[in-house]
Amino acid sequence: MKSPIKIISLLYCFILCTNTVFAQKQPNVLWLLTDDQRYDTVKAFNKMLHNREMSELGYTESPNVDRLADMGTTFINTYCQAAACAPSRASMHYGRYPFKSGIYEFEYHNNNAEHTRPTLPEQMADLGYQTLHIGKLGVRVKNVKENGKVQSHQIYQTDIDFKGLAKDGLTDWGKSWTTTLNGEKLEKPIKSLEFFVTPEGTFEYSSKELEELRPEYKGSAAKAYEKYDLLRHYNKKKGPKSVYKSSILAGVSPQPAGKTRDGYYASVFVDYLKNEKEKFTVGSRTFDGVDRSKPLFCHIGFDFPHTPVLPPASYRERFKKYTYNIPEFEEKELKTMPKQFRNQVMRGYSDSLTDEEKLTMIQDYFAFCAYGDQLIGETVDAFIEYSESNKQEWMIVYVCGDHGWKLNDHGSVSKFTPWEIDSHNPIIVVSSDKKKFPEGKVVREFTEFVDISPTILSAAGANLDAETYNHLDGFDMAKIADKTVSLRDYVVGENHAVTGPRAYIRTKNFMFSIQSRPNKKRGENMEWALNASYEELDPCLYYTSKDPHEIKNLAFDKKYKHIAMTMKEKLINVVLGDGRVEVVWGKKADGTKVFRSNFAEGAHDHKLQLSK
């Protein structure tokens, strides 16, 4: 018979071994997200969706993302929850729809409000992960205390943000609000100081405010406009071209490949993985180094191909040889277009551009995506090498854009609408566990951005059935892939930015959308849509399987009345009546006042049967 001491020793060893095995089974996770990227910039997605490698517009180059598709499982019919940066990124970080989190635009998030729950990186930290973010985040969390004091709240343990890198000149372009210039205090703050950084580290400015404030900078914006061959957005209907302010739709980066904003995100990440020191220095800042004893959760928020569209010269010159088909637009489309859509189109109106300008815009956009693809490859290779050298399991989640982008589609640039090109954003999951995410598999069932959090948490060992995670609106995509969860008949979302409050629901054959609220006043008249007339709802209905470009609005076509009414009822019940949350933020509001609407509890069952 073994002594009690030996039994205790054996038990202790068993516990240690069990914990070690568990730690090894927790995969390192790399979550890659691009910004404003339309799905047709990826060959693999074009092939899966349209049985062609190239975009309908023209030449596409994406060898590294194509490689990820070969290595893992592609969820080709993924849609974002809001076609705007901040609410879309919030849906990913919380695993919640905008109408469940209350994040509809670019407002702050009060992490002490009664309806809030921890973000994905905070939950990963609770599971034992070291968490890292590099680049763009767009999730603005505030800690609002009982005494009314408001403090910024960092959700990643290590956050190497794009503003800090730009301040140190580790970029090619930047824009900021500032009270100083070259170490000297300005007479008054400049709200929008745009700058370009040369290979020599010189800051070149483009700012109307600066030129008015400091005469010595007169003409600096025009010089930058010419030097970097910039094409800024303009609308002839509202005024002439300008060298100031408007978003940059095309141009050349002042820096070579690898030294741009995104280039530094990739190189900083690679250096971080190689650095096991207690402290890791980036520019003027110092961060905690990598800890190989812990599983690693890394999120890289790339900026490409968001404006300014500035591909490095080597990519830009190469893509100049490709001719692209410019999306055609006829003014008559505006007549049947919903008013809220028309509002966005006129703000981003691009049909004023000449054909030469439109071609340049498209060439540079696709060149920028091709450059970004190279950076994706660098980060993926470094991450896999790190994980395997450390004998750890690993998983990569690649998301093609926080939403899409129009390139004269519907006569506009930009996003903000639930049209296909704005909201269709496939996801690829690659894992060392090939059973969960098989190589080369294509999943055609609907998936949504709210699925990202539960997928990563489940892989990290979280029990999604536990009460801790009952706020999650999405599903583990591994279970969607093997069909062990009930599949969706529709996807749904809501956006408030630019268009005003607008909700949508999409099925295999139709997309239906309405104005969801009378205005942006949170908590007021939340059931407005129940009593508003059909015309007041500003509806649209597109028969997407027959009209893939979503041009012909059938909302008032009598032949489709039943379809429209069925989708309207479902959409209103889901978005406005099934646990809706609205939060008041503003100069005199701190996010503590929360309003709810629950007149159709349980409506969001993912089921919707249509006659056509």
C-alpha positions as CSV (number, residue, x, y, z in Angstrom):
1,M,0.0,0.0,0.0
2,K,1.3,3.4,-1.0
3,S,1.9,6.0,1.7
4,P,-0.4,9.1,1.9
5,I,2.5,11.3,1.0
6,K,3.2,9.3,-2.2
7,I,-0.5,9.3,-3.1
8,I,-0.6,13.1,-2.6
9,S,2.6,13.4,-4.7
10,L,1.1,11.3,-7.5
11,L,-2.2,13.3,-7.3
12,Y,-0.2,16.6,-7.5
13,C,1.8,15.3,-10.5
14,F,-1.5,14.3,-12.2
15,I,-3.0,17.8,-11.6
16,L,0.2,19.4,-13.0
17,C,0.2,17.1,-16.1
18,T,-3.5,17.7,-16.6
19,N,-3.1,21.4,-16.5
20,T,-0.1,21.2,-18.9
21,V,-2.0,19.2,-21.4
22,F,-4.9,21.7,-21.2
23,A,-2.5,24.6,-21.7
24,Q,-1.0,22.9,-24.7
25,K,-4.5,22.3,-26.1
26,Q,-5.3,26.0,-25.9
27,P,-4.3,27.2,-29.3
28,N,-2.4,30.4,-30.0
29,V,-4.9,32.6,-31.9
30,L,-4.2,35.1,-34.6
31,W,-7.2,37.2,-35.7
32,L,-6.5,39.3,-38.8
33,L,-9.0,42.0,-39.9
34,T,-8.7,44.3,-42.9
35,D,-10.6,47.6,-43.4
36,D,-13.1,48.5,-46.1
37,Q,-12.1,45.5,-48.2
38,R,-14.6,44.2,-50.7
39,Y,-14.7,40.4,-51.2
40,D,-13.9,40.4,-54.9
41,T,-10.3,41.5,-54.3
42,V,-9.6,37.8,-53.3
43,K,-9.3,35.2,-56.1
44,A,-10.5,32.3,-53.9
45,F,-13.7,34.1,-53.0
46,N,-14.4,35.0,-56.6
47,K,-14.0,31.4,-57.6
48,M,-16.2,30.1,-54.8
49,L,-19.0,32.6,-55.4
50,H,-18.8,33.2,-59.2
51,N,-16.7,30.4,-60.6
52,R,-14.1,32.8,-61.8
53,E,-10.7,33.9,-60.3
54,M,-10.8,37.5,-61.3
55,S,-13.2,40.2,-60.0
56,E,-16.0,41.3,-62.4
57,L,-14.0,44.6,-62.4
58,G,-10.7,43.0,-63.5
59,Y,-7.4,41.6,-62.3
60,T,-7.1,40.3,-58.7
61,E,-4.0,39.3,-56.8
62,S,-4.2,37.5,-53.5
63,P,-1.8,34.5,-53.3
64,N,-1.6,34.5,-49.5
65,V,-5.3,34.7,-48.7
66,D,-5.8,32.0,-51.4
67,R,-3.3,29.9,-49.5
68,L,-5.2,30.4,-46.3
69,A,-8.4,29.2,-48.1
70,D,-6.5,26.0,-49.2
71,M,-5.2,25.5,-45.6
72,G,-8.5,25.9,-43.8
73,T,-12.3,26.4,-44.0
74,T,-13.9,29.3,-45.8
75,F,-17.2,30.7,-44.6
76,I,-18.0,32.2,-47.9
77,N,-21.5,33.7,-47.1
78,T,-20.5,35.8,-44.0
79,Y,-22.1,39.2,-43.6
80,C,-21.2,42.1,-41.3
81,Q,-23.7,43.4,-38.8
82,A,-23.2,47.1,-39.7
83,A,-21.5,48.6,-42.8
84,A,-19.5,51.1,-40.7
85,C,-16.2,50.6,-38.9
86,A,-16.9,51.1,-35.3
87,P,-20.3,49.2,-34.9
88,S,-19.0,46.4,-37.1
89,R,-15.9,46.0,-34.9
90,A,-18.0,46.2,-31.8
91,S,-20.1,43.3,-33.0
92,M,-17.0,41.2,-33.5
93,H,-15.5,42.1,-30.1
94,Y,-18.7,41.6,-28.2
95,G,-20.3,38.7,-30.2
96,R,-23.5,40.8,-30.1
97,Y,-25.7,42.5,-32.6
98,P,-25.8,46.4,-32.6
99,F,-29.3,46.2,-31.3
100,K,-28.2,44.0,-28.4
101,S,-25.0,45.9,-27.4
102,G,-26.5,49.4,-28.2
103,I,-23.4,50.2,-30.3
104,Y,-24.8,51.7,-33.5
105,E,-22.2,54.3,-34.6
106,F,-18.9,55.7,-33.2
107,E,-20.1,56.2,-29.6
108,Y,-18.1,55.1,-26.5
109,H,-19.1,52.0,-24.6
110,N,-19.7,52.2,-20.9
111,N,-18.3,48.9,-19.5
112,N,-20.2,49.4,-16.3
113,A,-23.6,49.7,-17.8
114,E,-26.0,47.0,-16.7
115,H,-26.3,45.4,-20.1
116,T,-22.6,45.2,-21.0
117,R,-20.4,42.2,-20.9
118,P,-16.6,41.8,-21.2
119,T,-15.0,42.0,-24.6
120,L,-13.4,39.1,-26.4
121,P,-9.8,39.9,-25.4
122,E,-10.9,40.3,-21.8
123,Q,-12.6,37.0,-21.8
124,M,-9.5,35.4,-23.4
125,A,-7.3,36.9,-20.7
126,D,-9.7,35.2,-18.1
127,L,-9.0,31.9,-19.9
128,G,-5.2,32.4,-19.3
129,Y,-4.2,34.1,-22.6
130,Q,-1.7,36.9,-23.1
131,T,-3.5,39.4,-25.4
132,L,-2.0,41.7,-28.0
133,H,-3.5,44.2,-30.4
134,I,-1.6,46.0,-33.2
135,G,-3.0,48.6,-35.6
136,K,-6.6,49.9,-35.9
137,L,-9.1,48.9,-33.2
138,G,-12.2,51.1,-33.4
139,V,-13.7,49.8,-30.1
140,R,-13.8,52.7,-27.7
141,V,-14.6,51.5,-24.2
142,K,-14.9,53.8,-21.2
143,N,-15.0,53.0,-17.5
144,V,-17.8,55.1,-16.0
145,K,-17.5,55.0,-12.2
146,E,-20.3,55.6,-9.7
147,N,-18.8,59.0,-8.9
148,G,-19.3,60.0,-12.6
149,K,-15.6,59.9,-13.4
150,V,-14.9,58.6,-16.9
151,Q,-11.7,56.8,-17.8
152,S,-10.4,55.1,-20.9
153,H,-10.4,51.4,-20.6
154,Q,-7.8,49.2,-22.4
155,I,-9.3,45.9,-23.5
156,Y,-6.0,44.3,-24.7
157,Q,-3.2,43.7,-22.2
158,T,-0.7,45.1,-24.9
159,D,-2.1,47.6,-27.3
160,I,0.3,48.9,-30.0
161,D,-2.1,51.4,-31.7
162,F,-1.8,53.1,-35.0
163,K,-1.8,56.6,-33.5
164,G,1.2,56.0,-31.4
165,L,3.1,54.5,-34.3
166,A,2.2,57.5,-36.5
167,K,3.3,59.9,-33.8
168,D,6.8,58.2,-33.9
169,G,6.9,58.4,-37.7
170,L,6.4,54.7,-38.1
171,T,4.0,55.1,-40.9
172,D,3.6,56.8,-44.3
173,W,0.5,58.8,-43.6
174,G,-1.5,60.1,-40.6
175,K,-4.1,62.6,-39.4
176,S,-4.7,64.0,-36.0
177,W,-6.0,66.7,-33.8
178,T,-3.1,68.7,-32.4
179,T,-2.2,71.7,-30.3
180,T,1.6,71.6,-31.2
181,L,3.7,71.4,-34.3
182,N,7.4,70.4,-34.3
183,G,7.4,70.8,-30.5
184,E,5.9,74.4,-30.6
185,K,2.5,75.3,-29.2
186,L,0.1,76.5,-31.9
187,E,-2.0,79.7,-31.5
188,K,-5.1,77.5,-31.6
189,P,-5.7,73.7,-32.1
190,I,-5.8,72.2,-35.5
191,K,-8.7,69.8,-35.8
192,S,-7.4,67.9,-38.8
193,L,-3.7,67.9,-39.5
194,E,-2.9,65.5,-42.3
195,F,0.7,64.5,-42.8
196,F,2.9,62.3,-45.0
197,V,6.2,60.8,-43.8
198,T,9.1,60.5,-46.1
199,P,11.8,57.8,-46.0
200,E,14.1,60.3,-44.4
201,G,11.6,60.8,-41.6
202,T,10.4,64.2,-42.7
203,F,6.8,65.2,-42.0
204,E,5.1,66.9,-44.9
205,Y,1.7,68.5,-44.0
206,S,-1.5,68.9,-45.9
207,S,-3.9,71.1,-43.9
208,K,-6.0,74.2,-44.8
209,E,-6.1,75.1,-41.1
210,L,-2.3,75.0,-40.8
211,E,-1.9,77.2,-43.9
212,E,-4.3,79.8,-42.5
213,L,-2.6,79.7,-39.1
214,R,1.0,79.7,-40.3
215,P,1.8,81.5,-43.6
216,E,5.1,79.7,-44.1
217,Y,3.1,76.5,-44.8
218,K,1.1,78.2,-47.6
219,G,0.8,75.8,-50.6
220,S,1.9,72.7,-48.6
221,A,-1.3,70.8,-49.4
222,A,-1.0,71.5,-53.1
223,K,2.6,70.3,-53.1
224,A,1.6,67.0,-51.4
225,Y,-1.4,66.7,-53.8
226,E,1.0,66.9,-56.8
227,K,3.9,65.0,-55.3
228,Y,1.9,61.9,-54.3
229,D,-0.4,62.1,-57.4
230,L,-3.5,62.3,-55.1
231,L,-7.1,61.8,-56.2
232,R,-9.4,63.2,-53.6
233,H,-13.1,62.6,-53.6
234,Y,-15.2,65.3,-55.2
235,N,-18.7,65.8,-56.4
236,K,-19.2,68.3,-59.2
237,K,-22.8,68.8,-58.1
238,K,-21.5,70.3,-54.8
239,G,-18.3,72.0,-55.8
240,P,-15.0,71.8,-57.6
241,K,-12.0,69.6,-56.8
242,S,-9.9,70.6,-53.7
243,V,-6.4,69.8,-52.5
244,Y,-7.8,69.7,-49.0
245,K,-9.8,67.5,-46.6
246,S,-11.7,65.0,-48.9
247,S,-10.8,61.4,-48.6
248,I,-7.9,60.2,-50.8
249,L,-9.2,57.6,-53.3
250,A,-5.9,57.1,-55.1
251,G,-2.3,58.0,-54.9
252,V,1.2,56.7,-54.1
253,S,2.7,56.1,-50.7
254,P,5.7,58.2,-49.8
255,Q,7.2,55.1,-48.3
256,P,8.4,51.8,-49.9
257,A,6.7,48.5,-49.3
258,G,7.2,47.4,-45.7
259,K,7.5,50.9,-44.3
260,T,3.8,52.0,-44.6
261,R,1.3,52.0,-41.8
262,D,0.4,48.4,-42.5
263,G,3.9,47.4,-43.2
264,Y,4.9,48.5,-39.6
265,Y,1.9,46.5,-38.2
266,A,3.3,43.4,-39.8
267,S,7.0,44.0,-38.9
268,V,6.2,45.0,-35.3
269,F,4.2,41.8,-34.9
270,V,7.1,39.7,-36.4
271,D,9.6,41.4,-34.0
272,Y,7.3,40.9,-31.1
273,L,7.2,37.2,-31.6
274,K,11.0,37.0,-31.7
275,N,11.3,39.1,-28.6
276,E,11.2,37.2,-25.3
277,K,12.5,40.1,-23.1
278,E,10.4,41.4,-20.3
279,K,10.0,44.7,-22.2
280,F,9.6,45.3,-25.9
281,T,10.3,48.8,-27.4
282,V,8.4,50.2,-30.4
283,G,9.4,53.8,-31.3
284,S,9.2,55.9,-28.1
285,R,7.0,53.4,-26.3
286,T,7.8,50.3,-24.3
287,F,5.4,47.3,-24.0
288,D,5.5,43.9,-22.3
289,G,7.3,41.3,-24.4
290,V,5.9,37.9,-25.5
291,D,5.5,35.2,-22.8
292,R,6.0,31.8,-24.3
293,S,4.6,30.1,-21.2
294,K,1.1,31.4,-22.1
295,P,-1.2,30.8,-25.0
296,L,-1.2,33.9,-27.2
297,F,-4.2,35.9,-28.6
298,C,-3.2,38.4,-31.2
299,H,-5.4,40.8,-33.1
300,I,-4.0,42.8,-36.0
301,G,-6.3,45.5,-37.4
302,F,-4.8,46.3,-40.8
303,D,-5.8,49.7,-42.3
304,F,-5.7,48.7,-46.0
305,P,-7.5,49.3,-48.2
306,H,-9.2,52.1,-46.2
307,T,-8.6,55.6,-47.5
308,P,-6.1,57.1,-48.0
309,V,-5.6,54.5,-50.8
310,L,-1.8,54.8,-51.1
311,P,-0.2,51.6,-52.4
312,P,3.6,51.6,-52.4
313,A,5.1,52.7,-55.8
314,S,6.2,49.1,-56.7
315,Y,2.7,47.9,-56.5
316,R,1.1,51.0,-58.0
317,E,3.3,50.9,-61.1
318,R,2.6,47.2,-61.7
319,F,-1.2,47.6,-61.5
320,K,-1.2,50.5,-63.9
321,K,-1.0,48.0,-66.8
322,Y,-4.3,46.4,-65.9
323,T,-7.6,47.8,-67.4
324,Y,-10.6,47.5,-65.1
325,N,-14.3,47.5,-65.9
326,I,-15.8,50.5,-64.2
327,P,-19.2,49.8,-62.5
328,E,-21.8,51.5,-64.6
329,F,-24.4,53.8,-63.0
330,E,-27.6,55.2,-64.5
331,E,-29.2,58.2,-62.8
332,K,-32.6,56.5,-63.1
333,E,-31.6,54.1,-60.3
334,L,-31.9,57.1,-57.9
335,K,-35.6,57.3,-58.6
336,T,-36.4,54.0,-56.9
337,M,-33.6,54.0,-54.4
338,P,-34.6,54.4,-50.8
339,K,-34.1,57.9,-49.5
340,Q,-31.6,56.8,-46.9
341,F,-29.5,55.0,-49.6
342,R,-29.7,58.0,-51.8
343,N,-28.4,60.2,-49.0
344,Q,-25.3,58.0,-48.8
345,V,-24.9,57.8,-52.6
346,M,-25.0,61.6,-52.9
347,R,-22.5,62.0,-50.0
348,G,-20.1,59.6,-51.7
349,Y,-21.1,60.4,-55.3
350,S,-18.4,59.3,-57.6
351,D,-20.0,59.5,-61.0
352,S,-18.6,63.0,-61.2
353,L,-15.1,61.5,-61.6
354,T,-13.8,61.2,-65.1
355,D,-13.3,57.7,-66.6
356,E,-9.6,58.1,-66.2
357,E,-10.0,59.0,-62.5
358,K,-12.3,56.1,-61.9
359,L,-9.9,53.7,-63.5
360,T,-7.0,55.1,-61.3
361,M,-9.2,54.7,-58.2
362,I,-9.9,51.0,-59.0
363,Q,-6.3,50.2,-60.0
364,D,-4.9,51.7,-56.8
365,Y,-7.5,50.0,-54.6
366,F,-6.7,46.6,-56.1
367,A,-3.0,47.3,-55.9
368,F,-3.4,48.3,-52.2
369,C,-5.2,45.0,-51.5
370,A,-2.4,43.0,-53.3
371,Y,0.2,44.8,-51.1
372,G,-1.9,44.0,-48.0
373,D,-2.1,40.4,-49.1
374,Q,1.7,40.2,-48.9
375,L,1.6,41.5,-45.4
376,I,-1.0,38.9,-44.5
377,G,1.4,36.3,-45.7
378,E,4.3,37.6,-43.6
379,T,2.2,37.7,-40.4
380,V,0.8,34.2,-41.0
381,D,4.2,32.7,-41.6
382,A,5.7,34.3,-38.5
383,F,2.7,33.2,-36.3
384,I,2.8,29.6,-37.5
385,E,6.6,29.4,-37.1
386,Y,6.3,30.8,-33.5
387,S,3.5,28.4,-32.5
388,E,5.1,25.3,-33.9
389,S,8.6,26.1,-32.5
390,N,6.8,26.5,-29.1
391,K,5.0,23.2,-29.7
392,Q,1.6,24.9,-29.3
393,E,-1.6,24.4,-31.2
394,W,-2.7,27.4,-33.3
395,M,-5.7,29.0,-35.1
396,I,-5.9,31.8,-37.6
397,V,-9.2,33.8,-38.2
398,Y,-9.0,36.0,-41.3
399,V,-11.8,38.4,-41.9
400,C,-12.0,40.1,-45.3
401,G,-12.9,43.7,-44.3
402,D,-15.0,45.0,-41.4
403,H,-17.4,45.8,-44.3
404,G,-17.0,46.3,-48.1
405,W,-16.5,49.3,-50.3
406,K,-18.1,50.8,-53.4
407,L,-16.0,51.7,-56.4
408,N,-18.7,53.6,-58.3
409,D,-21.1,50.8,-57.6
410,H,-24.5,52.5,-57.4
411,G,-22.7,55.7,-58.4
412,S,-20.8,56.0,-55.2
413,V,-17.7,55.3,-53.1
414,S,-17.7,54.4,-49.4
415,K,-19.9,52.0,-47.5
416,F,-22.8,52.5,-44.9
417,T,-25.5,50.6,-46.8
418,P,-26.6,47.0,-46.7
419,W,-26.1,46.4,-50.4
420,E,-24.1,43.2,-51.2
421,I,-20.9,45.0,-52.0
422,D,-20.9,46.8,-48.6
423,S,-21.8,43.9,-46.4
424,H,-20.6,40.6,-47.8
425,N,-17.3,39.8,-46.0
426,P,-16.1,36.1,-46.0
427,I,-14.1,34.6,-43.2
428,I,-11.4,31.9,-43.3
429,V,-10.5,29.8,-40.3
430,V,-7.3,27.8,-40.4
431,S,-6.3,25.6,-37.5
432,S,-3.8,23.0,-36.6
433,D,-6.9,21.0,-35.6
434,K,-7.9,19.8,-39.1
435,K,-10.9,18.0,-37.8
436,K,-12.6,21.2,-36.7
437,F,-11.6,23.2,-39.7
438,P,-10.7,20.9,-42.6
439,E,-8.4,22.0,-45.4
440,G,-10.1,23.4,-48.5
441,K,-13.6,23.2,-47.1
442,V,-16.2,25.8,-48.2
443,V,-19.2,26.4,-46.0
444,R,-22.0,28.1,-47.9
445,E,-24.5,28.4,-45.0
446,F,-25.0,31.9,-43.6
447,T,-22.5,33.2,-41.0
448,E,-22.2,36.6,-39.3
449,F,-19.6,38.7,-37.6
450,V,-21.2,37.9,-34.2
451,D,-19.9,34.3,-34.8
452,I,-16.3,35.4,-34.4
453,S,-16.2,35.7,-30.6
454,P,-17.9,32.3,-29.8
455,T,-15.6,30.6,-32.4
456,I,-12.4,31.9,-30.8
457,L,-13.7,31.4,-27.2
458,S,-14.7,27.8,-27.9
459,A,-11.3,27.0,-29.4
460,A,-9.7,28.5,-26.3
461,G,-11.6,26.1,-24.1
462,A,-14.6,28.1,-23.0
463,N,-17.8,26.3,-22.3
464,L,-20.3,28.3,-24.3
465,D,-23.2,26.7,-22.5
466,A,-22.1,28.4,-19.3
467,E,-24.0,31.4,-18.0
468,T,-20.8,33.5,-18.5
469,Y,-21.4,33.4,-22.2
470,N,-25.2,33.4,-22.5
471,H,-25.0,37.0,-23.9
472,L,-23.3,35.8,-27.1
473,D,-25.6,36.2,-30.2
474,G,-23.5,34.1,-32.5
475,F,-22.4,30.4,-33.0
476,D,-19.2,28.5,-32.9
477,M,-18.3,28.3,-36.6
478,A,-16.9,24.8,-36.1
479,K,-20.4,23.7,-35.3
480,I,-21.8,25.6,-38.3
481,A,-19.2,23.8,-40.5
482,D,-20.2,20.3,-39.3
483,K,-23.9,21.3,-39.1
484,T,-24.4,20.5,-35.4
485,V,-26.2,23.7,-34.8
486,S,-29.5,24.8,-36.5
487,L,-28.5,26.8,-39.6
488,R,-29.8,30.3,-40.4
489,D,-32.4,31.2,-42.9
490,Y,-31.4,34.8,-42.8
491,V,-28.7,37.3,-41.6
492,V,-29.6,40.6,-40.0
493,G,-28.0,43.9,-39.1
494,E,-28.5,47.6,-38.4
495,N,-26.5,50.7,-39.2
496,H,-27.0,54.4,-38.1
497,A,-23.9,56.1,-39.6
498,V,-24.5,58.4,-42.6
499,T,-27.8,56.9,-43.7
500,G,-29.5,57.3,-40.4
501,P,-31.1,54.3,-38.6
502,R,-31.4,51.5,-41.1
503,A,-31.9,47.8,-40.6
504,Y,-31.7,44.9,-43.1
505,I,-32.5,41.2,-43.4
506,R,-31.1,39.0,-46.1
507,T,-32.1,35.5,-47.2
508,K,-30.8,33.3,-49.9
509,N,-32.9,35.1,-52.6
510,F,-33.9,38.5,-51.1
511,M,-32.6,41.5,-49.3
512,F,-35.1,43.7,-47.5
513,S,-34.3,46.9,-45.6
514,I,-36.2,49.7,-43.8
515,Q,-35.6,52.8,-41.8
516,S,-35.7,51.4,-38.3
517,R,-36.1,54.5,-36.2
518,P,-37.5,58.0,-36.8
519,N,-34.2,59.6,-35.7
520,K,-31.1,59.0,-33.6
521,K,-32.6,60.0,-30.3
522,R,-31.8,57.0,-28.2
523,G,-34.7,55.6,-26.1
524,E,-37.4,57.8,-27.7
525,N,-40.3,56.3,-29.6
526,M,-38.5,52.9,-29.9
527,E,-41.6,51.2,-31.4
528,W,-42.1,53.9,-34.1
529,A,-41.8,51.3,-37.0
530,L,-44.7,49.3,-35.7
531,N,-47.1,52.3,-36.4
532,A,-45.3,54.0,-39.3
533,S,-46.7,53.7,-42.8
534,Y,-44.9,51.5,-45.3
535,E,-43.9,54.6,-47.2
536,E,-42.4,56.2,-44.1
537,L,-40.3,53.1,-43.6
538,D,-38.5,53.9,-46.8
539,P,-38.4,50.2,-47.8
540,C,-36.4,48.4,-50.4
541,L,-36.6,44.8,-51.6
542,Y,-34.1,43.2,-54.0
543,Y,-34.5,39.8,-55.7
544,T,-30.8,39.1,-55.2
545,S,-30.6,35.8,-57.1
546,K,-32.1,37.5,-60.2
547,D,-30.7,41.0,-59.6
548,P,-27.2,40.4,-58.0
549,H,-26.2,44.0,-58.3
550,E,-29.4,45.0,-56.4
551,I,-30.5,47.7,-58.8
552,K,-34.3,47.1,-59.1
553,N,-36.2,48.0,-55.9
554,L,-39.3,45.7,-55.7
555,A,-40.6,47.1,-52.4
556,F,-43.7,48.5,-54.1
557,D,-44.2,45.8,-56.7
558,K,-47.5,44.1,-56.0
559,K,-46.2,40.7,-57.2
560,Y,-43.7,40.8,-54.2
561,K,-46.0,42.3,-51.6
562,H,-46.2,39.0,-49.6
563,I,-42.4,38.7,-49.6
564,A,-42.0,42.3,-48.5
565,M,-44.6,42.1,-45.7
566,T,-43.2,38.8,-44.4
567,M,-39.7,40.2,-44.3
568,K,-40.8,43.5,-42.8
569,E,-42.6,41.8,-39.9
570,K,-39.6,39.6,-39.2
571,L,-37.1,42.4,-39.4
572,I,-39.1,44.7,-37.1
573,N,-39.7,42.0,-34.5
574,V,-36.0,40.9,-34.5
575,V,-34.3,44.3,-34.5
576,L,-36.7,46.4,-32.6
577,G,-38.6,43.9,-30.4
578,D,-36.4,41.1,-29.2
579,G,-34.3,42.5,-26.4
580,R,-33.3,45.8,-28.2
581,V,-30.9,48.1,-26.3
582,E,-30.3,51.8,-26.8
583,V,-27.8,53.8,-24.7
584,V,-27.6,57.6,-24.4
585,W,-24.2,59.1,-25.0
586,G,-23.3,62.7,-25.5
587,K,-21.8,65.9,-23.9
588,K,-24.2,65.5,-20.9
589,A,-24.6,61.7,-21.0
590,D,-22.1,59.1,-19.9
591,G,-23.7,55.8,-21.2
592,T,-25.4,55.0,-17.9
593,K,-29.0,55.5,-19.2
594,V,-30.1,52.4,-21.0
595,F,-33.5,51.8,-22.7
596,R,-34.9,48.4,-23.7
597,S,-37.6,47.2,-26.0
598,N,-38.9,43.6,-25.9
599,F,-42.3,43.4,-27.5
600,A,-41.4,40.4,-29.6
601,E,-39.3,38.3,-27.3
602,G,-37.9,35.2,-29.0
603,A,-38.5,36.5,-32.5
604,H,-34.9,36.0,-33.6
605,D,-35.1,32.2,-34.1
606,H,-33.1,32.3,-37.4
607,K,-36.1,30.9,-39.2
608,L,-38.0,32.6,-42.1
609,Q,-40.0,30.8,-44.7
610,L,-40.8,32.6,-47.9
611,S,-43.1,31.5,-50.7
612,K,-40.5,32.3,-53.5
